[in-house]
């Protein structure tokens, strides 16, 4: 089952999604966390973020996993970063 919730920032999407997931006993996945994790990796790497091809190549080489409701980037828990 996939439920997508969209809307403007600050409207409670994450809060509602987490509550729905809890009630339905399904995994809650915040796609924004994936974007933030890749941005963190890019900034830490010193990659040239103005070079679109370099960004795509860099991101393609990253390993993102979702384990026990935690986002893991290249073996490192980045959920709270």
mmCIF file of the N, C-alpha and C atoms, coordinates in Angstrom:
data_MODEL
# 
_entry.id   MODEL 
# 
loop_
_atom_site.group_PDB 
_atom_site.id 
_atom_site.type_symbol 
_atom_site.label_atom_id 
_atom_site.label_alt_id 
_atom_site.label_comp_id 
_atom_site.label_asym_id 
_atom_site.label_entity_id 
_atom_site.label_seq_id 
_atom_site.pdbx_PDB_ins_code 
_atom_site.Cartn_x 
_atom_site.Cartn_y 
_atom_site.Cartn_z 
_atom_site.occupancy 
_atom_site.B_iso_or_equiv 
_atom_site.pdbx_formal_charge 
_atom_site.auth_seq_id 
_atom_site.auth_comp_id 
_atom_site.auth_asym_id 
_atom_site.auth_atom_id 
_atom_site.pdbx_PDB_model_num 
ATOM 1   N N  . UNK A 1 1  ? 0.843  -1.163 0.000   1.00 0.00 ? 1  UNK A N  1 
ATOM 2   C CA . UNK A 1 1  ? 0.000  0.000  0.000   1.00 0.00 ? 1  UNK A CA 1 
ATOM 3   C C  . UNK A 1 1  ? 0.894  1.234  0.000   1.00 0.00 ? 1  UNK A C  1 
ATOM 4   N N  . UNK A 1 2  ? 0.594  2.161  -0.865  1.00 0.00 ? 2  UNK A N  1 
ATOM 5   C CA . UNK A 1 2  ? 1.318  3.429  -0.912  1.00 0.00 ? 2  UNK A CA 1 
ATOM 6   C C  . UNK A 1 2  ? 0.301  4.554  -0.769  1.00 0.00 ? 2  UNK A C  1 
ATOM 7   N N  . UNK A 1 3  ? 0.560  5.430  0.191   1.00 0.00 ? 3  UNK A N  1 
ATOM 8   C CA . UNK A 1 3  ? -0.275 6.615  0.396   1.00 0.00 ? 3  UNK A CA 1 
ATOM 9   C C  . UNK A 1 3  ? 0.644  7.819  0.260   1.00 0.00 ? 3  UNK A C  1 
ATOM 10  N N  . UNK A 1 4  ? 0.339  8.707  -0.662  1.00 0.00 ? 4  UNK A N  1 
ATOM 11  C CA . UNK A 1 4  ? 1.142  9.918  -0.856  1.00 0.00 ? 4  UNK A CA 1 
ATOM 12  C C  . UNK A 1 4  ? 0.353  11.118 -0.352  1.00 0.00 ? 4  UNK A C  1 
ATOM 13  N N  . UNK A 1 5  ? 1.029  11.968 0.405   1.00 0.00 ? 5  UNK A N  1 
ATOM 14  C CA . UNK A 1 5  ? 0.396  13.180 0.936   1.00 0.00 ? 5  UNK A CA 1 
ATOM 15  C C  . UNK A 1 5  ? 1.221  14.360 0.455   1.00 0.00 ? 5  UNK A C  1 
ATOM 16  N N  . UNK A 1 6  ? 0.574  15.304 -0.186  1.00 0.00 ? 6  UNK A N  1 
ATOM 17  C CA . UNK A 1 6  ? 1.267  16.459 -0.744  1.00 0.00 ? 6  UNK A CA 1 
ATOM 18  C C  . UNK A 1 6  ? 0.626  17.729 -0.193  1.00 0.00 ? 6  UNK A C  1 
ATOM 19  N N  . UNK A 1 7  ? 1.409  18.789 -0.163  1.00 0.00 ? 7  UNK A N  1 
ATOM 20  C CA . UNK A 1 7  ? 0.879  20.066 0.293   1.00 0.00 ? 7  UNK A CA 1 
ATOM 21  C C  . UNK A 1 7  ? 2.007  21.012 0.649   1.00 0.00 ? 7  UNK A C  1 
ATOM 22  N N  . UNK A 1 8  ? 1.673  22.243 0.957   1.00 0.00 ? 8  UNK A N  1 
ATOM 23  C CA . UNK A 1 8  ? 2.691  23.242 1.281   1.00 0.00 ? 8  UNK A CA 1 
ATOM 24  C C  . UNK A 1 8  ? 3.408  22.946 2.602   1.00 0.00 ? 8  UNK A C  1 
ATOM 25  N N  . UNK A 1 9  ? 4.557  23.554 2.758   1.00 0.00 ? 9  UNK A N  1 
ATOM 26  C CA . UNK A 1 9  ? 5.361  23.379 3.972   1.00 0.00 ? 9  UNK A CA 1 
ATOM 27  C C  . UNK A 1 9  ? 4.587  23.853 5.197   1.00 0.00 ? 9  UNK A C  1 
ATOM 28  N N  . UNK A 1 10 ? 4.795  23.141 6.301   1.00 0.00 ? 10 UNK A N  1 
ATOM 29  C CA . UNK A 1 10 ? 4.235  23.569 7.577   1.00 0.00 ? 10 UNK A CA 1 
ATOM 30  C C  . UNK A 1 10 ? 2.757  23.293 7.774   1.00 0.00 ? 10 UNK A C  1 
ATOM 31  N N  . UNK A 1 11 ? 2.182  22.418 6.963   1.00 0.00 ? 11 UNK A N  1 
ATOM 32  C CA . UNK A 1 11 ? 0.743  22.162 7.075   1.00 0.00 ? 11 UNK A CA 1 
ATOM 33  C C  . UNK A 1 11 ? 0.409  20.877 7.821   1.00 0.00 ? 11 UNK A C  1 
ATOM 34  N N  . UNK A 1 12 ? 1.440  20.177 8.309   1.00 0.00 ? 12 UNK A N  1 
ATOM 35  C CA . UNK A 1 12 ? 1.192  18.978 9.103   1.00 0.00 ? 12 UNK A CA 1 
ATOM 36  C C  . UNK A 1 12 ? 1.203  17.672 8.330   1.00 0.00 ? 12 UNK A C  1 
ATOM 37  N N  . UNK A 1 13 ? 1.757  17.685 7.120   1.00 0.00 ? 13 UNK A N  1 
ATOM 38  C CA . UNK A 1 13 ? 1.796  16.468 6.303   1.00 0.00 ? 13 UNK A CA 1 
ATOM 39  C C  . UNK A 1 13 ? 2.506  15.329 7.015   1.00 0.00 ? 13 UNK A C  1 
ATOM 40  N N  . UNK A 1 14 ? 3.661  15.603 7.574   1.00 0.00 ? 14 UNK A N  1 
ATOM 41  C CA . UNK A 1 14 ? 4.440  14.558 8.252   1.00 0.00 ? 14 UNK A CA 1 
ATOM 42  C C  . UNK A 1 14 ? 3.714  14.032 9.480   1.00 0.00 ? 14 UNK A C  1 
ATOM 43  N N  . UNK A 1 15 ? 3.107  14.917 10.229  1.00 0.00 ? 15 UNK A N  1 
ATOM 44  C CA . UNK A 1 15 ? 2.373  14.512 11.430  1.00 0.00 ? 15 UNK A CA 1 
ATOM 45  C C  . UNK A 1 15 ? 1.203  13.603 11.068  1.00 0.00 ? 15 UNK A C  1 
ATOM 46  N N  . UNK A 1 16 ? 0.433  14.006 10.082  1.00 0.00 ? 16 UNK A N  1 
ATOM 47  C CA . UNK A 1 16 ? -0.716 13.203 9.642   1.00 0.00 ? 16 UNK A CA 1 
ATOM 48  C C  . UNK A 1 16 ? -0.245 11.868 9.076   1.00 0.00 ? 16 UNK A C  1 
ATOM 49  N N  . UNK A 1 17 ? 0.802  11.899 8.249   1.00 0.00 ? 17 UNK A N  1 
ATOM 50  C CA . UNK A 1 17 ? 1.313  10.665 7.641   1.00 0.00 ? 17 UNK A CA 1 
ATOM 51  C C  . UNK A 1 17 ? 1.789  9.678  8.701   1.00 0.00 ? 17 UNK A C  1 
ATOM 52  N N  . UNK A 1 18 ? 2.489  10.173 9.706   1.00 0.00 ? 18 UNK A N  1 
ATOM 53  C CA . UNK A 1 18 ? 2.980  9.300  10.781  1.00 0.00 ? 18 UNK A CA 1 
ATOM 54  C C  . UNK A 1 18 ? 1.814  8.678  11.547  1.00 0.00 ? 18 UNK A C  1 
ATOM 55  N N  . UNK A 1 19 ? 0.784  9.456  11.794  1.00 0.00 ? 19 UNK A N  1 
ATOM 56  C CA . UNK A 1 19 ? -0.392 8.928  12.512  1.00 0.00 ? 19 UNK A CA 1 
ATOM 57  C C  . UNK A 1 19 ? -1.134 7.880  11.682  1.00 0.00 ? 19 UNK A C  1 
ATOM 58  N N  . UNK A 1 20 ? -1.281 8.145  10.391  1.00 0.00 ? 20 UNK A N  1 
ATOM 59  C CA . UNK A 1 20 ? -1.937 7.174  9.508   1.00 0.00 ? 20 UNK A CA 1 
ATOM 60  C C  . UNK A 1 20 ? -1.141 5.873  9.483   1.00 0.00 ? 20 UNK A C  1 
ATOM 61  N N  . UNK A 1 21 ? 0.177  5.993  9.325   1.00 0.00 ? 21 UNK A N  1 
ATOM 62  C CA . UNK A 1 21 ? 1.036  4.802  9.281   1.00 0.00 ? 21 UNK A CA 1 
ATOM 63  C C  . UNK A 1 21 ? 0.923  3.993  10.568  1.00 0.00 ? 21 UNK A C  1 
ATOM 64  N N  . UNK A 1 22 ? 0.891  4.697  11.684  1.00 0.00 ? 22 UNK A N  1 
ATOM 65  C CA . UNK A 1 22 ? 0.777  4.012  12.980  1.00 0.00 ? 22 UNK A CA 1 
ATOM 66  C C  . UNK A 1 22 ? -0.554 3.259  13.086  1.00 0.00 ? 22 UNK A C  1 
ATOM 67  N N  . UNK A 1 23 ? -1.626 3.918  12.710  1.00 0.00 ? 23 UNK A N  1 
ATOM 68  C CA . UNK A 1 23 ? -2.948 3.286  12.805  1.00 0.00 ? 23 UNK A CA 1 
ATOM 69  C C  . UNK A 1 23 ? -3.096 2.101  11.853  1.00 0.00 ? 23 UNK A C  1 
ATOM 70  N N  . UNK A 1 24 ? -2.476 2.202  10.670  1.00 0.00 ? 24 UNK A N  1 
ATOM 71  C CA . UNK A 1 24 ? -2.593 1.130  9.676   1.00 0.00 ? 24 UNK A CA 1 
ATOM 72  C C  . UNK A 1 24 ? -1.484 0.082  9.806   1.00 0.00 ? 24 UNK A C  1 
ATOM 73  N N  . UNK A 1 25 ? -0.553 0.333  10.728  1.00 0.00 ? 25 UNK A N  1 
ATOM 74  C CA . UNK A 1 25 ? 0.585  -0.576 10.932  1.00 0.00 ? 25 UNK A CA 1 
ATOM 75  C C  . UNK A 1 25 ? 1.398  -0.757 9.647   1.00 0.00 ? 25 UNK A C  1 
ATOM 76  N N  . UNK A 1 26 ? 1.688  0.372  9.005   1.00 0.00 ? 26 UNK A N  1 
ATOM 77  C CA . UNK A 1 26 ? 2.521  0.368  7.801   1.00 0.00 ? 26 UNK A CA 1 
ATOM 78  C C  . UNK A 1 26 ? 3.715  1.284  8.031   1.00 0.00 ? 26 UNK A C  1 
ATOM 79  N N  . UNK A 1 27 ? 4.704  1.163  7.178   1.00 0.00 ? 27 UNK A N  1 
ATOM 80  C CA . UNK A 1 27 ? 5.916  1.971  7.295   1.00 0.00 ? 27 UNK A CA 1 
ATOM 81  C C  . UNK A 1 27 ? 5.644  3.403  6.860   1.00 0.00 ? 27 UNK A C  1 
ATOM 82  N N  . UNK A 1 28 ? 6.119  4.347  7.659   1.00 0.00 ? 28 UNK A N  1 
ATOM 83  C CA . UNK A 1 28 ? 6.044  5.770  7.318   1.00 0.00 ? 28 UNK A CA 1 
ATOM 84  C C  . UNK A 1 28 ? 7.371  6.162  6.700   1.00 0.00 ? 28 UNK A C  1 
ATOM 85  N N  . UNK A 1 29 ? 7.322  6.702  5.514   1.00 0.00 ? 29 UNK A N  1 
ATOM 86  C CA . UNK A 1 29 ? 8.527  7.086  4.795   1.00 0.00 ? 29 UNK A CA 1 
ATOM 87  C C  . UNK A 1 29 ? 8.396  8.540  4.368   1.00 0.00 ? 29 UNK A C  1 
ATOM 88  N N  . UNK A 1 30 ? 9.279  9.381  4.848   1.00 0.00 ? 30 UNK A N  1 
ATOM 89  C CA . UNK A 1 30 ? 9.264  10.795 4.496   1.00 0.00 ? 30 UNK A CA 1 
ATOM 90  C C  . UNK A 1 30 ? 10.262 11.007 3.365   1.00 0.00 ? 30 UNK A C  1 
ATOM 91  N N  . UNK A 1 31 ? 9.764  11.212 2.148   1.00 0.00 ? 31 UNK A N  1 
ATOM 92  C CA . UNK A 1 31 ? 10.657 11.344 0.990   1.00 0.00 ? 31 UNK A CA 1 
ATOM 93  C C  . UNK A 1 31 ? 11.592 12.542 1.118   1.00 0.00 ? 31 UNK A C  1 
ATOM 94  N N  . UNK A 1 32 ? 11.183 13.560 1.860   1.00 0.00 ? 32 UNK A N  1 
ATOM 95  C CA . UNK A 1 32 ? 12.051 14.712 2.070   1.00 0.00 ? 32 UNK A CA 1 
ATOM 96  C C  . UNK A 1 32 ? 13.342 14.340 2.775   1.00 0.00 ? 32 UNK A C  1 
ATOM 97  N N  . UNK A 1 33 ? 13.291 13.301 3.599   1.00 0.00 ? 33 UNK A N  1 
ATOM 98  C CA . UNK A 1 33 ? 14.494 12.831 4.297   1.00 0.00 ? 33 UNK A CA 1 
ATOM 99  C C  . UNK A 1 33 ? 15.547 12.341 3.310   1.00 0.00 ? 33 UNK A C  1 
ATOM 100 N N  . UNK A 1 34 ? 15.096 11.736 2.220   1.00 0.00 ? 34 UNK A N  1 
ATOM 101 C CA . UNK A 1 34 ? 16.037 11.245 1.216   1.00 0.00 ? 34 UNK A CA 1 
ATOM 102 C C  . UNK A 1 34 ? 16.747 12.412 0.531   1.00 0.00 ? 34 UNK A C  1 
ATOM 103 N N  . UNK A 1 35 ? 15.997 13.447 0.197   1.00 0.00 ? 35 UNK A N  1 
ATOM 104 C CA . UNK A 1 35 ? 16.605 14.633 -0.408  1.00 0.00 ? 35 UNK A CA 1 
ATOM 105 C C  . UNK A 1 35 ? 17.607 15.275 0.552   1.00 0.00 ? 35 UNK A C  1 
ATOM 106 N N  . UNK A 1 36 ? 17.229 15.389 1.813   1.00 0.00 ? 36 UNK A N  1 
ATOM 107 C CA . UNK A 1 36 ? 18.131 15.998 2.799   1.00 0.00 ? 36 UNK A CA 1 
ATOM 108 C C  . UNK A 1 36 ? 19.389 15.153 3.003   1.00 0.00 ? 36 UNK A C  1 
ATOM 109 N N  . UNK A 1 37 ? 19.243 13.831 2.995   1.00 0.00 ? 37 UNK A N  1 
ATOM 110 C CA . UNK A 1 37 ? 20.405 12.950 3.170   1.00 0.00 ? 37 UNK A CA 1 
ATOM 111 C C  . UNK A 1 37 ? 21.385 13.112 2.012   1.00 0.00 ? 37 UNK A C  1 
ATOM 112 N N  . UNK A 1 38 ? 20.867 13.151 0.794   1.00 0.00 ? 38 UNK A N  1 
ATOM 113 C CA . UNK A 1 38 ? 21.749 13.326 -0.363  1.00 0.00 ? 38 UNK A CA 1 
ATOM 114 C C  . UNK A 1 38 ? 22.396 14.710 -0.360  1.00 0.00 ? 38 UNK A C  1 
ATOM 115 N N  . UNK A 1 39 ? 21.656 15.716 0.064   1.00 0.00 ? 39 UNK A N  1 
ATOM 116 C CA . UNK A 1 39 ? 22.227 17.064 0.163   1.00 0.00 ? 39 UNK A CA 1 
ATOM 117 C C  . UNK A 1 39 ? 23.346 17.089 1.195   1.00 0.00 ? 39 UNK A C  1 
ATOM 118 N N  . UNK A 1 40 ? 23.135 16.446 2.331   1.00 0.00 ? 40 UNK A N  1 
ATOM 119 C CA . UNK A 1 40 ? 24.167 16.347 3.363   1.00 0.00 ? 40 UNK A CA 1 
ATOM 120 C C  . UNK A 1 40 ? 25.426 15.701 2.791   1.00 0.00 ? 40 UNK A C  1 
ATOM 121 N N  . UNK A 1 41 ? 25.254 14.585 2.092   1.00 0.00 ? 41 UNK A N  1 
ATOM 122 C CA . UNK A 1 41 ? 26.402 13.882 1.512   1.00 0.00 ? 41 UNK A CA 1 
ATOM 123 C C  . UNK A 1 41 ? 27.124 14.759 0.496   1.00 0.00 ? 41 UNK A C  1 
ATOM 124 N N  . UNK A 1 42 ? 26.371 15.464 -0.331  1.00 0.00 ? 42 UNK A N  1 
ATOM 125 C CA . UNK A 1 42 ? 26.975 16.362 -1.324  1.00 0.00 ? 42 UNK A CA 1 
ATOM 126 C C  . UNK A 1 42 ? 27.791 17.456 -0.647  1.00 0.00 ? 42 UNK A C  1 
ATOM 127 N N  . UNK A 1 43 ? 27.210 18.090 0.357   1.00 0.00 ? 43 UNK A N  1 
ATOM 128 C CA . UNK A 1 43 ? 27.910 19.176 1.045   1.00 0.00 ? 43 UNK A CA 1 
ATOM 129 C C  . UNK A 1 43 ? 29.154 18.672 1.767   1.00 0.00 ? 43 UNK A C  1 
ATOM 130 N N  . UNK A 1 44 ? 29.047 17.510 2.400   1.00 0.00 ? 44 UNK A N  1 
ATOM 131 C CA . UNK A 1 44 ? 30.204 16.951 3.107   1.00 0.00 ? 44 UNK A CA 1 
ATOM 132 C C  . UNK A 1 44 ? 31.310 16.526 2.149   1.00 0.00 ? 44 UNK A C  1 
ATOM 133 N N  . UNK A 1 45 ? 30.938 16.145 0.935   1.00 0.00 ? 45 UNK A N  1 
ATOM 134 C CA . UNK A 1 45 ? 31.933 15.659 -0.027  1.00 0.00 ? 45 UNK A CA 1 
ATOM 135 C C  . UNK A 1 45 ? 32.712 16.789 -0.689  1.00 0.00 ? 45 UNK A C  1 
ATOM 136 N N  . UNK A 1 46 ? 32.136 17.975 -0.673  1.00 0.00 ? 46 UNK A N  1 
ATOM 137 C CA . UNK A 1 46 ? 32.773 19.089 -1.360  1.00 0.00 ? 46 UNK A CA 1 
ATOM 138 C C  . UNK A 1 46 ? 32.537 19.061 -2.861  1.00 0.00 ? 46 UNK A C  1 
ATOM 139 N N  . UNK A 1 47 ? 31.595 18.244 -3.318  1.00 0.00 ? 47 UNK A N  1 
ATOM 140 C CA . UNK A 1 47 ? 31.281 18.149 -4.749  1.00 0.00 ? 47 UNK A CA 1 
ATOM 141 C C  . UNK A 1 47 ? 30.818 19.510 -5.266  1.00 0.00 ? 47 UNK A C  1 
ATOM 142 N N  . UNK A 1 48 ? 31.042 19.733 -6.552  1.00 0.00 ? 48 UNK A N  1 
ATOM 143 C CA . UNK A 1 48 ? 30.624 20.977 -7.189  1.00 0.00 ? 48 UNK A CA 1 
ATOM 144 C C  . UNK A 1 48 ? 29.124 20.909 -7.450  1.00 0.00 ? 48 UNK A C  1 
ATOM 145 N N  . UNK A 1 49 ? 28.334 21.523 -6.574  1.00 0.00 ? 49 UNK A N  1 
ATOM 146 C CA . UNK A 1 49 ? 26.883 21.423 -6.694  1.00 0.00 ? 49 UNK A CA 1 
ATOM 147 C C  . UNK A 1 49 ? 26.323 22.271 -7.837  1.00 0.00 ? 49 UNK A C  1 
ATOM 148 N N  . UNK A 1 50 ? 27.160 23.084 -8.464  1.00 0.00 ? 50 UNK A N  1 
ATOM 149 C CA . UNK A 1 50 ? 26.696 23.852 -9.621  1.00 0.00 ? 50 UNK A CA 1 
ATOM 150 C C  . UNK A 1 50 ? 26.810 23.037 -10.907 1.00 0.00 ? 50 UNK A C  1 
ATOM 151 N N  . UNK A 1 51 ? 27.461 21.880 -10.836 1.00 0.00 ? 51 UNK A N  1 
ATOM 152 C CA . UNK A 1 51 ? 27.637 20.999 -11.994 1.00 0.00 ? 51 UNK A CA 1 
ATOM 153 C C  . UNK A 1 51 ? 26.604 19.876 -11.922 1.00 0.00 ? 51 UNK A C  1 
ATOM 154 N N  . UNK A 1 52 ? 25.527 20.008 -12.704 1.00 0.00 ? 52 UNK A N  1 
ATOM 155 C CA . UNK A 1 52 ? 24.422 19.048 -12.645 1.00 0.00 ? 52 UNK A CA 1 
ATOM 156 C C  . UNK A 1 52 ? 24.884 17.613 -12.889 1.00 0.00 ? 52 UNK A C  1 
ATOM 157 N N  . UNK A 1 53 ? 25.759 17.417 -13.867 1.00 0.00 ? 53 UNK A N  1 
ATOM 158 C CA . UNK A 1 53 ? 26.243 16.059 -14.156 1.00 0.00 ? 53 UNK A CA 1 
ATOM 159 C C  . UNK A 1 53 ? 27.026 15.483 -12.980 1.00 0.00 ? 53 UNK A C  1 
ATOM 160 N N  . UNK A 1 54 ? 27.820 16.309 -12.328 1.00 0.00 ? 54 UNK A N  1 
ATOM 161 C CA . UNK A 1 54 ? 28.591 15.848 -11.168 1.00 0.00 ? 54 UNK A CA 1 
ATOM 162 C C  . UNK A 1 54 ? 27.651 15.464 -10.023 1.00 0.00 ? 54 UNK A C  1 
ATOM 163 N N  . UNK A 1 55 ? 26.594 16.234 -9.838  1.00 0.00 ? 55 UNK A N  1 
ATOM 164 C CA . UNK A 1 55 ? 25.622 15.942 -8.777  1.00 0.00 ? 55 UNK A CA 1 
ATOM 165 C C  . UNK A 1 55 ? 24.913 14.621 -9.060  1.00 0.00 ? 55 UNK A C  1 
ATOM 166 N N  . UNK A 1 56 ? 24.479 14.421 -10.299 1.00 0.00 ? 56 UNK A N  1 
ATOM 167 C CA . UNK A 1 56 ? 23.793 13.175 -10.673 1.00 0.00 ? 56 UNK A CA 1 
ATOM 168 C C  . UNK A 1 56 ? 24.723 11.989 -10.492 1.00 0.00 ? 56 UNK A C  1 
ATOM 169 N N  . UNK A 1 57 ? 25.959 12.120 -10.950 1.00 0.00 ? 57 UNK A N  1 
ATOM 170 C CA . UNK A 1 57 ? 26.936 11.036 -10.812 1.00 0.00 ? 57 UNK A CA 1 
ATOM 171 C C  . UNK A 1 57 ? 27.184 10.730 -9.342  1.00 0.00 ? 57 UNK A C  1 
ATOM 172 N N  . UNK A 1 58 ? 27.374 11.765 -8.547  1.00 0.00 ? 58 UNK A N  1 
ATOM 173 C CA . UNK A 1 58 ? 27.619 11.572 -7.117  1.00 0.00 ? 58 UNK A CA 1 
ATOM 174 C C  . UNK A 1 58 ? 26.438 10.862 -6.461  1.00 0.00 ? 58 UNK A C  1 
ATOM 175 N N  . UNK A 1 59 ? 25.235 11.369 -6.690  1.00 0.00 ? 59 UNK A N  1 
ATOM 176 C CA . UNK A 1 59 ? 24.043 10.797 -6.048  1.00 0.00 ? 59 UNK A CA 1 
ATOM 177 C C  . UNK A 1 59 ? 23.806 9.354  -6.483  1.00 0.00 ? 59 UNK A C  1 
ATOM 178 N N  . UNK A 1 60 ? 24.121 9.051  -7.724  1.00 0.00 ? 60 UNK A N  1 
ATOM 179 C CA . UNK A 1 60 ? 23.948 7.681  -8.226  1.00 0.00 ? 60 UNK A CA 1 
ATOM 180 C C  . UNK A 1 60 ? 24.842 6.694  -7.498  1.00 0.00 ? 60 UNK A C  1 
ATOM 181 N N  . UNK A 1 61 ? 25.937 7.175  -6.949  1.00 0.00 ? 61 UNK A N  1 
ATOM 182 C CA . UNK A 1 61 ? 26.879 6.305  -6.260  1.00 0.00 ? 61 UNK A CA 1 
ATOM 183 C C  . UNK A 1 61 ? 26.611 6.139  -4.774  1.00 0.00 ? 61 UNK A C  1 
ATOM 184 N N  . UNK A 1 62 ? 25.558 6.780  -4.275  1.00 0.00 ? 62 UNK A N  1 
ATOM 185 C CA . UNK A 1 62 ? 25.250 6.705  -2.845  1.00 0.00 ? 62 UNK A CA 1 
ATOM 186 C C  . UNK A 1 62 ? 24.307 5.539  -2.561  1.00 0.00 ? 62 UNK A C  1 
ATOM 187 N N  . UNK A 1 63 ? 24.433 4.958  -1.385  1.00 0.00 ? 63 UNK A N  1 
ATOM 188 C CA . UNK A 1 63 ? 23.559 3.856  -0.985  1.00 0.00 ? 63 UNK A CA 1 
ATOM 189 C C  . UNK A 1 63 ? 22.623 4.344  0.115   1.00 0.00 ? 63 UNK A C  1 
ATOM 190 N N  . UNK A 1 64 ? 21.346 4.449  -0.211  1.00 0.00 ? 64 UNK A N  1 
ATOM 191 C CA . UNK A 1 64 ? 20.323 4.860  0.748   1.00 0.00 ? 64 UNK A CA 1 
ATOM 192 C C  . UNK A 1 64 ? 19.488 3.646  1.127   1.00 0.00 ? 64 UNK A C  1 
ATOM 193 N N  . UNK A 1 65 ? 19.302 3.460  2.434   1.00 0.00 ? 65 UNK A N  1 
ATOM 194 C CA . UNK A 1 65 ? 18.483 2.355  2.934   1.00 0.00 ? 65 UNK A CA 1 
ATOM 195 C C  . UNK A 1 65 ? 17.538 2.893  3.997   1.00 0.00 ? 65 UNK A C  1 
ATOM 196 N N  . UNK A 1 66 ? 16.429 2.223  4.159   1.00 0.00 ? 66 UNK A N  1 
ATOM 197 C CA . UNK A 1 66 ? 15.469 2.568  5.201   1.00 0.00 ? 66 UNK A CA 1 
ATOM 198 C C  . UNK A 1 66 ? 15.339 1.338  6.083   1.00 0.00 ? 66 UNK A C  1 
ATOM 199 N N  . UNK A 1 67 ? 15.941 1.387  7.275   1.00 0.00 ? 67 UNK A N  1 
ATOM 200 C CA . UNK A 1 67 ? 16.016 0.229  8.162   1.00 0.00 ? 67 UNK A CA 1 
ATOM 201 C C  . UNK A 1 67 ? 15.421 0.596  9.523   1.00 0.00 ? 67 UNK A C  1 
ATOM 202 N N  . UNK A 1 68 ? 14.433 -0.161 9.948   1.00 0.00 ? 68 UNK A N  1 
ATOM 203 C CA . UNK A 1 68 ? 13.801 0.080  11.253  1.00 0.00 ? 68 UNK A CA 1 
ATOM 204 C C  . UNK A 1 68 ? 13.417 1.544  11.440  1.00 0.00 ? 68 UNK A C  1 
ATOM 205 N N  . UNK A 1 69 ? 12.807 2.110  10.423  1.00 0.00 ? 69 UNK A N  1 
ATOM 206 C CA . UNK A 1 69 ? 12.349 3.509  10.434  1.00 0.00 ? 69 UNK A CA 1 
ATOM 207 C C  . UNK A 1 69 ? 13.490 4.510  10.538  1.00 0.00 ? 69 UNK A C  1 
ATOM 208 N N  . UNK A 1 70 ? 14.687 4.107  10.153  1.00 0.00 ? 70 UNK A N  1 
ATOM 209 C CA . UNK A 1 70 ? 15.855 4.997  10.165  1.00 0.00 ? 70 UNK A CA 1 
ATOM 210 C C  . UNK A 1 70 ? 16.421 5.074  8.755   1.00 0.00 ? 70 UNK A C  1 
ATOM 211 N N  . UNK A 1 71 ? 16.832 6.262  8.343   1.00 0.00 ? 71 UNK A N  1 
ATOM 212 C CA . UNK A 1 71 ? 17.442 6.450  7.033   1.00 0.00 ? 71 UNK A CA 1 
ATOM 213 C C  . UNK A 1 71 ? 18.944 6.248  7.162   1.00 0.00 ? 71 UNK A C  1 
ATOM 214 N N  . UNK A 1 72 ? 19.476 5.327  6.381   1.00 0.00 ? 72 UNK A N  1 
ATOM 215 C CA . UNK A 1 72 ? 20.894 4.980  6.418   1.00 0.00 ? 72 UNK A CA 1 
ATOM 216 C C  . UNK A 1 72 ? 21.517 5.382  5.086   1.00 0.00 ? 72 UNK A C  1 
ATOM 217 N N  . UNK A 1 73 ? 22.543 6.207  5.145   1.00 0.00 ? 73 UNK A N  1 
ATOM 218 C CA . UNK A 1 73 ? 23.265 6.649  3.955   1.00 0.00 ? 73 UNK A CA 1 
ATOM 219 C C  . UNK A 1 73 ? 24.677 6.104  4.028   1.00 0.00 ? 73 UNK A C  1 
ATOM 220 N N  . UNK A 1 74 ? 25.007 5.226  3.099   1.00 0.00 ? 74 UNK A N  1 
ATOM 221 C CA . UNK A 1 74 ? 26.348 4.623  3.059   1.00 0.00 ? 74 UNK A CA 1 
ATOM 222 C C  . UNK A 1 74 ? 26.733 4.016  4.407   1.00 0.00 ? 74 UNK A C  1 
ATOM 223 N N  . UNK A 1 75 ? 25.780 3.345  5.044   1.00 0.00 ? 75 UNK A N  1 
ATOM 224 C CA . UNK A 1 75 ? 26.045 2.672  6.309   1.00 0.00 ? 75 UNK A CA 1 
ATOM 225 C C  . UNK A 1 75 ? 25.964 3.558  7.541   1.00 0.00 ? 75 UNK A C  1 
ATOM 226 N N  . UNK A 1 76 ? 25.644 4.828  7.364   1.00 0.00 ? 76 UNK A N  1 
ATOM 227 C CA . UNK A 1 76 ? 25.598 5.795  8.469   1.00 0.00 ? 76 UNK A CA 1 
ATOM 228 C C  . UNK A 1 76 ? 24.167 6.279  8.688   1.00 0.00 ? 76 UNK A C  1 
ATOM 229 N N  . UNK A 1 77 ? 23.711 6.233  9.922   1.00 0.00 ? 77 UNK A N  1 
ATOM 230 C CA . UNK A 1 77 ? 22.371 6.712  10.262  1.00 0.00 ? 77 UNK A CA 1 
ATOM 231 C C  . UNK A 1 77 ? 22.364 8.240  10.164  1.00 0.00 ? 77 UNK A C  1 
ATOM 232 N N  . UNK A 1 78 ? 21.571 8.763  9.253   1.00 0.00 ? 78 UNK A N  1 
ATOM 233 C CA . UNK A 1 78 ? 21.512 10.217 9.056   1.00 0.00 ? 78 UNK A CA 1 
ATOM 234 C C  . UNK A 1 78 ? 20.124 10.775 9.379   1.00 0.00 ? 78 UNK A C  1 
ATOM 235 N N  . UNK A 1 79 ? 19.308 9.967  10.029  1.00 0.00 ? 79 UNK A N  1 
ATOM 236 C CA . UNK A 1 79 ? 17.929 10.369 10.310  1.00 0.00 ? 79 UNK A CA 1 
ATOM 237 C C  . UNK A 1 79 ? 17.860 11.647 11.141  1.00 0.00 ? 79 UNK A C  1 
ATOM 238 N N  . UNK A 1 80 ? 18.739 11.816 12.092  1.00 0.00 ? 80 UNK A N  1 
ATOM 239 C CA . UNK A 1 80 ? 18.659 12.992 12.975  1.00 0.00 ? 80 UNK A CA 1 
ATOM 240 C C  . UNK A 1 80 ? 19.581 14.127 12.540  1.00 0.00 ? 80 UNK A C  1 
ATOM 241 N N  . UNK A 1 81 ? 20.222 13.989 11.413  1.00 0.00 ? 81 UNK A N  1 
ATOM 242 C CA . UNK A 1 81 ? 21.144 15.037 10.945  1.00 0.00 ? 81 UNK A CA 1 
ATOM 243 C C  . UNK A 1 81 ? 20.420 16.152 10.246  1.00 0.00 ? 81 UNK A C  1 
# 
